């Protein structure tokens, strides 16, 4: 947790108004510092597969929105447990209004089409039709180019958008989210099985949505921000 988030947490949880510079000094004295995810591993590449349909980048890195469910993003990330060599795949859908994880799929084994479609099916059941245009932005992975994915979006009146090839900054919000998740899960060597890792990810998502404060959300969690606005 960084200086600003600790400062905000002291205010939220203990009503302590402390200058962030003092928090920084104390953290330095106690040798406490935020940790970034720096491990270099092979990034999961979902581009290989049936050609399907590629669409233009409609968001064009305009990630801000003041309307729920207007701009949503998704991607798939891979985890590999060193001890067992098991792989776990995780696909969330995030609402850029408050960075809330609206729905997700997680599996051990192969990230097939059935796995990829689960979050989209849940999303369509979850969100209401809005009077404004709604977007779901992804990379150019085979599952997002697949006709089943594209048809489901059309029927739900959700406009697809895709990052340019090999341009991760076009979907920087979900990449940043994956970074936070991997930092806070810790070393994957600490997990003995895929089931154990999956349980930890699900628990962290609940924490992220309900408790983990974000400075861009006025020092609240995603769900608290949404409820406060409502």
Backbone bond lengths (Angstrom), bond angles and torsions (degrees), N, CA, C in turn:
res aa  C-N    CA-C-N  psi(-1)  N-CA   C-N-CA  omega(-1)  CA-C   N-CA-C  phi
1 X - - - 1.455 - - 1.517 108.62 -
2 X 1.331 117.52 132.65 1.453 121.89 -177.52 1.519 112.86 -81.31
3 X 1.331 115.31 175.80 1.465 122.40 -176.30 1.520 111.90 -58.12
4 X 1.332 117.35 -49.05 1.460 120.58 -175.83 1.523 111.74 -66.42
5 X 1.327 117.98 -37.49 1.460 120.23 179.50 1.530 110.99 -70.24
6 X 1.329 118.00 -36.97 1.469 120.43 176.72 1.530 109.93 -66.28
7 X 1.331 116.58 -41.74 1.461 120.86 177.68 1.525 110.60 -59.25
8 X 1.330 115.89 -44.09 1.463 120.27 -179.99 1.529 111.26 -68.63
9 X 1.335 116.85 -38.24 1.469 120.63 179.31 1.526 111.11 -64.15
10 X 1.322 117.88 -37.52 1.469 120.97 177.13 1.525 110.42 -62.50
11 X 1.325 116.09 -37.26 1.460 119.75 178.25 1.521 111.54 -72.07
12 X 1.347 116.21 -45.02 1.466 120.39 -177.86 1.518 112.52 -65.31
13 X 1.337 116.34 -45.86 1.465 120.68 -170.20 1.532 114.24 -90.78
14 X 1.350 116.53 -29.76 1.467 119.35 -174.19 1.528 113.20 -125.92
15 X 1.342 116.64 2.21 1.471 122.28 -178.91 1.528 111.32 56.51
16 X 1.338 115.96 35.07 1.463 121.63 178.67 1.529 109.45 -99.84
17 X 1.325 115.77 116.27 1.453 120.44 177.73 1.528 108.59 -91.39
18 X 1.320 115.52 103.15 1.464 122.14 -176.06 1.521 108.88 -122.08
19 X 1.310 117.10 135.12 1.455 120.71 177.11 1.527 109.80 -65.83
20 X 1.329 116.43 137.63 1.462 119.75 -176.80 1.529 112.59 -62.96
21 X 1.330 116.65 -24.89 1.464 119.44 178.35 1.534 110.56 -69.07
22 X 1.323 115.74 -35.03 1.464 119.32 176.94 1.521 110.16 -68.71
23 X 1.332 116.61 -40.68 1.467 120.27 176.83 1.525 109.89 -60.12
24 X 1.326 115.84 -43.44 1.471 120.31 179.04 1.528 111.25 -60.44
25 X 1.358 116.24 -43.14 1.467 120.09 -179.57 1.519 111.18 -63.90
26 X 1.326 116.97 -43.45 1.462 120.51 -179.84 1.528 111.59 -66.69
27 X 1.332 116.18 -39.28 1.460 119.27 177.26 1.520 110.91 -62.58
28 X 1.327 115.26 -39.45 1.472 119.57 179.54 1.526 110.73 -65.99
29 X 1.355 116.70 -41.88 1.462 120.56 179.86 1.526 111.14 -64.69
30 X 1.336 116.38 -36.55 1.462 120.95 -178.53 1.527 112.59 -88.44
31 X 1.337 115.72 1.49 1.463 122.07 -179.12 1.537 111.02 57.53
32 X 1.330 114.82 46.01 1.459 122.11 175.93 1.524 107.82 -109.71
33 X 1.296 117.04 129.52 1.457 119.53 179.67 1.516 110.26 -149.50
34 X 1.320 114.28 152.19 1.451 119.52 176.18 1.516 110.57 -67.06
35 X 1.314 115.32 150.11 1.472 120.10 -177.44 1.513 109.58 -121.33
36 X 1.318 115.96 130.36 1.457 121.32 176.31 1.514 111.03 -95.41
37 X 1.322 114.28 163.25 1.468 119.15 179.09 1.524 108.28 -88.68
38 X 1.339 116.40 107.95 1.460 120.52 -173.51 1.525 113.40 -114.54
39 X 1.320 117.11 -3.84 1.461 119.86 -175.68 1.521 111.04 -64.81
40 X 1.300 116.73 128.70 1.457 122.07 179.30 1.527 109.58 -92.95
41 X 1.326 114.90 113.88 1.454 119.30 178.05 1.515 109.03 -133.71
42 X 1.317 115.15 167.49 1.459 119.81 177.00 1.513 109.03 -65.86
43 X 1.339 116.20 123.99 1.459 120.13 -179.76 1.518 109.83 -80.09
44 X 1.333 115.22 137.21 1.457 120.18 178.06 1.518 109.75 -60.96
45 X 1.331 116.56 126.86 1.463 122.83 -178.49 1.526 108.93 -112.83
46 X 1.322 115.57 110.40 1.465 120.20 -178.83 1.520 112.44 -101.22
47 X 1.329 117.23 11.87 1.465 119.75 -174.76 1.525 112.47 -75.70
48 X 1.339 117.41 -24.34 1.462 120.26 -177.88 1.518 109.93 -80.71
49 X 1.320 115.54 129.40 1.455 120.29 -179.41 1.513 110.07 155.00
50 X 1.345 117.29 -167.64 1.464 120.28 179.02 1.521 110.55 -55.55
51 X 1.321 116.20 141.27 1.460 120.31 -173.58 1.525 112.02 -61.46
52 X 1.325 117.50 -52.16 1.460 119.84 177.92 1.516 113.09 63.10
53 X 1.340 115.94 -150.63 1.465 122.23 -175.04 1.520 110.55 -116.57
54 X 1.320 115.69 127.34 1.461 121.46 174.18 1.523 108.33 -101.35
55 X 1.332 116.33 139.31 1.464 120.32 179.34 1.525 109.20 -123.51
56 X 1.324 115.42 165.92 1.462 121.08 -177.74 1.528 111.20 -76.19
57 X 1.319 114.43 161.87 1.459 121.83 176.19 1.533 108.18 -79.61
58 X 1.331 115.82 101.42 1.463 120.36 -177.88 1.531 111.84 -81.37
59 X 1.343 117.71 -29.62 1.464 119.86 -179.17 1.517 112.42 -74.23
60 X 1.342 116.14 -39.25 1.474 122.39 -179.47 1.544 111.02 50.73
61 X 1.320 114.88 45.78 1.469 124.40 176.57 1.528 112.81 63.83
62 X 1.306 118.29 19.23 1.469 121.62 174.19 1.532 107.10 -91.63
63 X 1.315 115.40 81.29 1.451 121.48 -170.41 1.532 113.73 -84.17
64 X 1.336 118.13 -16.23 1.453 120.01 -175.96 1.536 110.64 -77.50
65 X 1.325 115.20 143.88 1.457 121.47 173.49 1.526 109.13 -158.47
66 X 1.312 116.64 147.96 1.459 121.08 177.38 1.524 111.02 -109.20
67 X 1.334 116.54 17.62 1.457 121.36 -177.98 1.530 110.33 -126.76
68 X 1.330 117.00 128.35 1.470 119.50 178.30 1.528 111.82 -62.09
69 X 1.334 114.96 141.27 1.471 122.22 174.77 1.521 114.07 62.97
70 X 1.322 117.58 18.02 1.466 119.18 177.00 1.528 110.46 -83.50
71 X 1.333 116.25 -45.73 1.456 121.26 -179.07 1.527 108.02 -124.80
72 X 1.320 115.72 116.94 1.458 121.60 179.89 1.521 109.37 -125.46
73 X 1.324 116.85 151.75 1.458 121.34 -177.67 1.526 109.51 -133.83
74 X 1.331 115.53 154.60 1.465 120.50 179.45 1.519 110.06 -150.48
75 X 1.320 115.46 159.58 1.467 122.18 176.33 1.527 107.00 -169.46
76 X 1.316 115.89 171.56 1.464 122.49 177.02 1.520 108.71 -119.18
77 X 1.314 116.92 135.39 1.456 120.80 173.93 1.523 109.65 -125.13
78 X 1.324 115.45 157.07 1.469 121.92 -175.07 1.524 110.48 -118.21
79 X 1.328 115.53 141.19 1.459 122.82 172.60 1.534 108.12 -121.20
80 X 1.320 116.51 141.46 1.464 120.54 177.26 1.521 108.89 -127.15
81 X 1.336 116.22 120.84 1.455 121.53 179.68 1.523 109.05 -81.74
82 X 1.318 119.04 116.58 1.477 121.41 -174.57 1.530 113.60 -57.57
83 X 1.327 117.10 -41.74 1.458 120.56 -173.20 1.528 112.20 -65.87
84 X 1.325 116.58 -44.40 1.470 120.79 -174.63 1.522 113.55 -104.41
85 X 1.340 116.63 -10.15 1.470 122.42 -176.61 1.536 112.43 64.43
86 X 1.334 116.93 14.47 1.464 120.41 176.59 1.530 109.55 -73.21
87 X 1.323 114.99 146.86 1.463 120.90 177.85 1.523 109.65 -114.05
88 X 1.308 114.80 138.77 1.461 122.05 177.62 1.523 107.72 -121.76
89 X 1.331 115.99 135.52 1.465 121.43 -179.65 1.518 109.42 -117.40
90 X 1.332 115.02 137.80 1.458 122.00 -173.64 1.519 109.29 -132.43
91 X 1.340 116.61 127.99 1.463 121.92 -179.12 1.533 109.96 -131.21
92 X 1.335 118.14 101.47 1.459 121.23 176.95 1.530 111.29 -97.51
93 X 1.326 115.36 161.11 1.461 121.67 167.63 1.523 107.03 -119.88
94 X 1.324 115.90 122.63 1.464 122.54 -175.48 1.524 110.68 -109.97
95 X 1.335 115.72 138.89 1.461 122.13 173.87 1.529 108.17 -92.66
96 X 1.329 117.61 119.36 1.459 120.95 -177.14 1.530 112.47 -72.45
97 X 1.310 117.66 -9.27 1.470 120.46 175.38 1.530 110.75 -61.69
98 X 1.331 116.44 -44.17 1.470 120.26 -178.80 1.529 113.05 -138.44
99 X 1.334 116.18 14.07 1.468 121.94 179.30 1.525 113.42 61.23
100 X 1.306 116.97 20.70 1.469 121.19 179.63 1.528 110.66 -76.39
101 X 1.322 116.21 139.86 1.462 120.74 172.01 1.524 107.06 -82.14
102 X 1.322 115.82 107.24 1.455 121.10 -175.32 1.520 111.72 -74.70
103 X 1.325 115.75 -39.44 1.457 121.49 -178.82 1.515 108.48 -162.47
104 X 1.330 117.25 164.21 1.463 119.64 -179.62 1.520 110.00 -161.58
105 X 1.329 114.69 164.25 1.464 122.29 171.47 1.518 107.67 -127.94
106 X 1.308 116.01 147.28 1.464 120.49 178.60 1.520 107.91 -146.26
107 X 1.335 115.99 137.46 1.454 119.46 -176.57 1.525 110.68 -152.15
108 X 1.310 114.93 153.87 1.463 121.35 170.04 1.518 106.87 -102.33
109 X 1.307 116.71 130.67 1.455 119.49 -178.20 1.505 111.47 114.72
110 X 1.325 115.83 -139.43 1.459 120.67 -172.17 1.527 111.96 -89.04
111 X 1.344 117.89 131.49 1.465 121.33 176.66 1.527 110.74 -82.75
112 X 1.338 117.05 76.35 1.461 121.11 -174.88 1.532 110.84 -83.70
113 X 1.329 116.45 -176.10 1.467 121.29 -176.44 1.525 111.24 -64.68
114 X 1.317 117.22 -38.97 1.471 120.35 179.65 1.524 110.37 -59.05
115 X 1.329 116.32 -43.58 1.466 121.69 176.43 1.524 110.39 -60.61
116 X 1.329 117.43 -46.28 1.459 121.66 -175.85 1.522 112.46 -64.69
117 X 1.321 116.92 -33.35 1.459 121.04 -175.47 1.529 113.16 -78.43
118 X 1.331 117.96 -21.52 1.465 120.68 -174.56 1.528 113.56 -56.94
119 X 1.344 119.80 -48.62 1.465 118.15 179.50 1.522 112.76 -63.50
120 X 1.333 117.30 -36.74 1.457 120.34 179.62 1.522 110.60 -66.24
121 X 1.328 117.89 -43.66 1.458 120.99 177.40 1.532 110.70 -59.21
122 X 1.330 116.09 -44.40 1.465 120.38 179.70 1.522 111.32 -65.61
123 X 1.328 116.16 -39.31 1.466 120.59 -179.88 1.522 111.29 -60.86
124 X 1.315 116.32 -45.56 1.467 120.86 -178.08 1.523 110.78 -63.03
125 X 1.324 116.92 -36.36 1.464 120.45 177.10 1.529 111.52 -72.25
126 X 1.336 116.19 -25.03 1.465 120.96 -171.59 1.525 113.66 -88.25
127 X 1.325 117.25 -46.05 1.463 119.49 -170.70 1.529 111.24 -91.64
128 X 1.321 117.05 144.68 1.465 120.34 177.92 1.523 111.09 -80.90
129 X 1.317 116.31 159.61 1.454 120.45 170.67 1.528 108.48 -67.67
130 X 1.321 115.96 135.08 1.451 120.79 -177.34 1.534 110.06 -111.58
131 X 1.320 117.64 156.49 1.465 119.95 178.42 1.516 113.23 -75.55
132 X 1.335 116.70 -4.18 1.458 120.74 178.77 1.527 109.42 -115.34
133 X 1.324 115.32 164.09 1.458 121.42 -178.16 1.524 110.32 -67.38
134 X 1.335 115.48 140.27 1.461 120.90 179.83 1.525 109.75 -117.90
135 X 1.331 115.82 139.77 1.460 122.19 -175.73 1.526 109.89 -122.90
136 X 1.320 115.72 143.94 1.465 121.55 169.21 1.520 107.26 -126.19
137 X 1.333 115.12 113.15 1.464 121.96 -174.09 1.529 110.63 -101.67
138 X 1.315 116.80 135.27 1.473 123.03 179.73 1.522 108.91 -140.48
139 X 1.338 115.40 -178.54 1.459 119.00 168.28 1.535 107.80 -86.43
140 X 1.322 116.14 -165.64 1.458 120.15 -178.44 1.525 111.85 -98.48
141 X 1.317 116.91 32.48 1.465 121.52 177.78 1.517 111.65 -59.09
142 X 1.332 115.58 152.43 1.468 120.12 -175.42 1.525 111.78 -58.41
143 X 1.335 116.85 -35.36 1.462 119.59 -177.51 1.527 111.58 -67.32
144 X 1.341 116.86 -31.69 1.458 120.22 179.80 1.528 111.87 -81.62
145 X 1.328 115.97 -20.16 1.467 119.85 174.82 1.526 111.66 -86.51
146 X 1.326 116.84 -13.00 1.458 120.98 -174.79 1.531 111.16 -64.11
147 X 1.320 116.93 145.13 1.469 121.27 -177.02 1.528 111.80 -62.59
148 X 1.339 117.63 -31.48 1.460 119.99 179.32 1.529 111.14 -64.76
149 X 1.333 116.59 -42.60 1.471 121.84 178.17 1.528 110.04 -64.52
150 X 1.329 115.90 -47.70 1.464 120.82 -178.02 1.529 111.55 -63.70
151 X 1.335 116.91 -41.15 1.461 120.67 179.59 1.525 111.20 -65.08
152 X 1.337 116.12 -41.09 1.460 120.66 179.97 1.536 110.38 -61.95
153 X 1.320 117.07 -40.86 1.461 120.67 178.21 1.525 111.21 -64.64
154 X 1.332 116.58 -44.82 1.468 120.09 -179.72 1.525 110.71 -60.22
155 X 1.317 117.17 -45.94 1.458 120.93 -178.35 1.529 112.16 -63.95
156 X 1.332 116.26 -28.46 1.464 120.88 179.35 1.527 112.16 -91.69
157 X 1.335 117.02 2.10 1.474 122.67 -179.60 1.527 111.61 59.52
158 X 1.332 115.64 38.73 1.461 122.49 174.24 1.529 108.00 -108.79
159 X 1.316 116.49 128.56 1.461 121.52 -176.60 1.524 110.36 -84.41
160 X 1.347 118.65 123.99 1.465 120.07 177.64 1.528 111.63 -77.55
161 X 1.315 115.09 149.69 1.465 122.39 176.14 1.518 107.01 -143.25
162 X 1.321 117.28 143.55 1.466 120.80 -178.12 1.521 111.71 -132.66
163 X 1.321 115.31 143.01 1.456 120.76 172.19 1.517 110.52 -64.56
164 X 1.312 115.04 156.34 1.455 118.86 172.26 1.526 108.98 -70.00
165 X 1.295 116.01 155.59 1.466 121.54 -176.84 1.525 110.58 -57.45
166 X 1.343 115.27 129.39 1.470 122.91 175.37 1.528 111.93 58.15
167 X 1.342 116.89 37.58 1.464 121.53 178.90 1.524 108.28 -128.58
168 X 1.327 116.39 82.70 1.468 120.64 -172.89 1.522 112.04 -66.56
169 X 1.338 118.23 -24.51 1.462 120.19 -179.99 1.522 112.19 -66.41
170 X 1.327 117.73 -19.01 1.468 120.17 175.73 1.518 111.76 -66.96
171 X 1.342 116.68 -16.71 1.464 121.30 176.70 1.530 108.45 -129.87
172 X 1.334 115.33 45.16 1.460 121.58 -171.54 1.521 113.04 -62.61
173 X 1.330 118.23 -29.98 1.467 120.82 -176.66 1.524 111.61 -64.99
174 X 1.321 116.99 -44.72 1.460 119.30 -179.75 1.528 110.51 -73.89
175 X 1.331 117.79 -31.37 1.467 120.53 176.00 1.526 109.99 -64.83
176 X 1.342 116.71 -40.53 1.461 120.77 177.51 1.524 111.03 -64.43
177 X 1.322 116.29 -38.44 1.463 120.64 177.72 1.528 110.83 -62.93
178 X 1.330 117.27 -44.55 1.469 120.88 178.12 1.528 110.43 -60.51
179 X 1.329 115.99 -37.92 1.462 120.32 178.80 1.528 110.61 -60.98
180 X 1.331 116.90 -47.13 1.468 120.88 179.35 1.532 110.56 -60.90
181 X 1.324 116.12 -44.72 1.463 120.76 -179.33 1.526 111.02 -58.72
182 X 1.322 117.44 -47.01 1.464 120.96 -175.37 1.520 111.78 -70.85
183 X 1.331 116.71 -33.73 1.463 119.09 175.71 1.526 110.39 -63.85
184 X 1.331 116.37 -46.54 1.456 120.05 -171.28 1.529 113.42 -82.60
185 X 1.331 117.38 -17.82 1.469 119.28 171.33 1.516 111.05 -72.33
186 X 1.330 117.02 -27.65 1.453 121.26 -179.78 1.521 112.51 84.85
187 X 1.305 115.47 -170.24 1.457 122.15 -177.54 1.526 110.87 -63.62
188 X 1.322 116.47 127.95 1.471 120.30 -178.73 1.522 112.55 -66.30
189 X 1.312 117.19 -15.17 1.465 120.46 176.02 1.527 111.67 -66.19
190 X 1.337 116.34 -16.82 1.461 120.25 179.72 1.519 112.92 -78.34
191 X 1.340 117.22 -7.22 1.464 121.19 -178.15 1.530 109.45 -105.23
192 X 1.318 115.62 132.35 1.460 121.18 -174.69 1.522 114.07 -91.24
193 X 1.326 117.33 -14.06 1.460 119.93 -177.93 1.516 109.95 -158.65
194 X 1.324 114.95 165.09 1.463 120.26 176.91 1.526 110.40 -63.02
195 X 1.321 116.98 -38.87 1.465 121.13 -179.68 1.527 111.21 -60.78
196 X 1.327 115.76 -40.59 1.461 120.08 179.77 1.522 111.01 -66.10
197 X 1.323 117.21 -41.05 1.461 121.30 178.93 1.523 110.85 -67.42
198 X 1.327 117.30 -42.80 1.464 121.13 179.33 1.526 110.66 -59.67
199 X 1.328 117.03 -42.79 1.464 120.92 178.56 1.527 110.81 -62.26
200 X 1.334 116.66 -39.27 1.464 120.64 179.80 1.531 111.07 -67.15
201 X 1.319 117.36 -39.31 1.461 120.73 178.86 1.525 110.69 -65.08
202 X 1.319 117.15 -45.00 1.471 120.76 179.27 1.526 111.09 -61.19
203 X 1.321 116.57 -41.14 1.463 120.78 178.69 1.525 110.39 -64.72
204 X 1.336 116.55 -40.20 1.462 120.21 -178.97 1.527 110.97 -67.24
205 X 1.325 118.58 -36.79 1.461 121.51 179.01 1.528 110.62 -61.60
206 X 1.324 117.69 -40.99 1.466 120.91 176.32 1.526 109.99 -61.54
207 X 1.328 116.21 -46.14 1.471 121.03 177.33 1.523 110.95 -60.22
208 X 1.328 116.97 -45.50 1.467 121.44 -178.56 1.522 110.84 -60.13
209 X 1.318 117.88 -47.02 1.466 121.72 -177.05 1.522 113.25 -70.14
210 X 1.327 117.39 -36.26 1.460 120.45 -169.72 1.528 114.84 -103.29
211 X 1.343 117.71 -26.52 1.461 119.35 -171.69 1.530 114.70 -127.09
212 X 1.309 118.45 -33.40 1.472 120.45 -172.37 1.525 110.08 -70.20
213 X 1.329 117.34 112.80 1.454 120.80 -175.65 1.525 110.75 -76.34
214 X 1.332 114.99 151.18 1.461 122.79 177.01 1.520 108.32 -130.81
215 X 1.313 116.73 130.81 1.457 120.43 -176.71 1.521 111.65 -64.88
216 X 1.320 117.72 -33.17 1.464 119.80 179.77 1.529 111.57 -71.87
217 X 1.331 117.28 -10.06 1.459 122.38 176.53 1.531 110.04 -106.89
218 X 1.314 116.46 32.42 1.466 123.01 179.18 1.524 112.40 59.32
219 X 1.341 115.70 34.20 1.458 120.19 175.93 1.507 114.33 74.52
220 X 1.347 117.94 25.95 1.457 121.72 177.96 1.528 109.41 -121.15
221 X 1.318 115.65 171.86 1.463 121.07 174.31 1.534 108.74 -82.91
222 X 1.341 118.34 164.25 1.468 120.17 -179.36 1.527 114.08 -55.25
223 X 1.327 118.12 -46.81 1.463 119.18 -177.64 1.528 111.50 -69.96
224 X 1.321 118.20 -39.59 1.464 120.27 177.09 1.524 110.96 -62.82
225 X 1.316 116.85 -36.60 1.465 120.34 177.62 1.530 110.41 -63.95
226 X 1.321 116.57 -44.20 1.477 120.41 179.60 1.520 111.20 -64.04
227 X 1.326 116.85 -43.56 1.462 120.43 -178.71 1.526 111.25 -68.29
228 X 1.312 116.42 -37.35 1.467 120.14 178.54 1.523 110.09 -64.59
229 X 1.331 116.46 -41.75 1.467 119.99 179.56 1.520 111.39 -65.96
230 X 1.338 115.89 -35.51 1.472 119.85 -179.40 1.523 110.88 -69.45
